[in-house]
Amino acid sequence: MAGYTKVNLRDDVDDQGPNFGFEGKMEARMARVPLELEQSGVSLLGLAPNFRIPFAHRHKTQEEVYVLIRGSVRVKLEDEVVDLKPYDALRVHKDTTRGFEAGPEGAEMLAVGAPHTGPGDADMVNDWWTD
């Protein structure tokens, strides 16, 4: 077994957005399995202009860091909204519920999480972000 794994997040990792019913609105390329990660996860997330993900989530164990690559995004963290610009990095504690809304030019970001404890670590929260 090689001591490394190389994948292209866009070319080699399937987009799960359509599986969630968000084709054309959200791109979600979760690379934990393709990268053979044992203790962490990494995902490429893309959001269409002004698209607000209609659910939020928090984790039982996993802490996450989101790095905005392009565009802009608003993140609702419990009762606070934080705006991110390119190359901002945001660490989110496992217990903090988070939701995302892209700005007018859309958003592309990386999400890195650790430790990986397997499926079922995330709790989804519907109707999280209401105006």
C-alpha positions in Angstrom: 0.0 0.0 0.0 1.3 3.4 -0.9 1.9 6.0 1.8 -0.2 8.6 0.0 -3.4 9.0 -2.0 -3.9 11.7 -4.7 -7.3 12.7 -6.1 -8.7 15.7 -7.9 -11.6 17.0 -5.8 -13.5 18.0 -8.9 -12.6 15.3 -11.4 -12.3 12.2 -9.1 -14.9 12.8 -6.5 -18.6 12.4 -7.2 -20.9 15.4 -6.7 -23.5 14.4 -4.0 -25.5 17.6 -4.5 -28.0 16.0 -7.0 -28.4 13.1 -4.5 -29.7 15.6 -1.9 -32.0 17.2 -4.5 -29.9 20.3 -5.0 -28.6 19.8 -8.6 -27.5 23.2 -9.9 -27.8 24.8 -6.5 -25.2 22.9 -4.4 -22.1 20.9 -5.2 -20.9 18.6 -2.5 -17.8 16.5 -3.2 -16.9 14.4 -0.1 -13.4 13.0 -0.5 -12.9 11.0 2.7 -13.4 7.6 1.1 -11.6 8.4 -2.2 -8.6 9.8 -0.3 -8.6 6.8 2.1 -8.7 9.1 5.1 -8.8 7.3 8.4 -8.9 10.2 11.0 -10.3 13.2 9.1 -12.5 14.2 6.1 -12.3 16.9 3.4 -15.0 18.1 1.1 -15.4 20.6 -1.7 -18.6 22.6 -1.4 -20.1 24.9 -4.0 -23.2 27.0 -3.7 -25.1 28.8 -6.5 -25.6 32.6 -6.2 -27.8 33.5 -3.2 -28.6 29.8 -2.5 -29.3 29.1 1.2 -28.9 25.5 2.2 -32.4 24.8 3.7 -30.9 22.8 6.7 -28.1 23.1 9.1 -26.0 20.6 11.0 -23.9 20.0 14.0 -21.7 17.0 15.0 -21.4 14.6 18.0 -17.6 14.4 17.7 -16.2 16.2 14.6 -14.8 19.7 14.6 -14.7 21.4 11.2 -12.8 24.1 9.5 -14.3 25.9 6.4 -12.0 27.8 4.0 -13.8 30.0 1.5 -11.9 29.8 -1.8 -14.0 32.1 -4.0 -17.2 34.2 -3.8 -18.8 35.0 -0.5 -20.8 33.2 2.1 -22.8 34.0 5.2 -22.7 31.4 8.0 -25.3 31.2 10.7 -23.6 29.9 13.9 -26.3 29.4 16.6 -27.7 33.0 16.9 -24.8 34.8 15.1 -24.2 35.4 11.4 -20.6 35.6 10.2 -19.6 36.8 6.7 -16.7 35.2 5.0 -14.5 36.5 2.2 -12.0 34.4 0.1 -9.3 32.7 2.2 -11.1 33.3 5.5 -10.9 30.1 7.6 -13.7 29.4 10.1 -13.3 26.8 12.8 -16.6 25.4 14.1 -16.9 23.4 17.3 -18.8 20.1 17.1 -21.7 21.3 19.2 -22.3 24.5 17.2 -25.2 24.4 14.7 -24.2 25.9 11.4 -26.0 26.8 8.2 -24.7 28.5 4.9 -25.9 31.0 2.4 -24.0 32.0 -0.7 -23.6 35.6 -1.7 -24.6 37.1 -5.1 -21.6 35.5 -6.9 -22.0 32.1 -5.3 -19.4 30.4 -3.1 -16.8 27.7 -3.2 -15.2 26.4 -0.1 -13.3 23.5 1.4 -14.5 21.8 4.6 -12.0 19.8 6.7 -13.2 17.8 9.7 -11.6 15.6 12.4 -11.7 13.2 14.0 -13.6 10.9 11.7 -15.9 8.6 13.7 -18.0 7.1 10.9 -21.5 7.7 9.5 -24.0 9.1 11.9 -21.9 11.8 13.5 -23.9 14.7 12.0 -27.3 15.8 13.3 -29.4 17.7 10.7 -31.5 20.6 11.7 -34.4 21.6 9.4 -35.9 25.1 9.2 -32.7 26.4 10.9 -32.4 29.7 9.1 -35.6 31.8 8.8 -35.8 35.5 8.1 
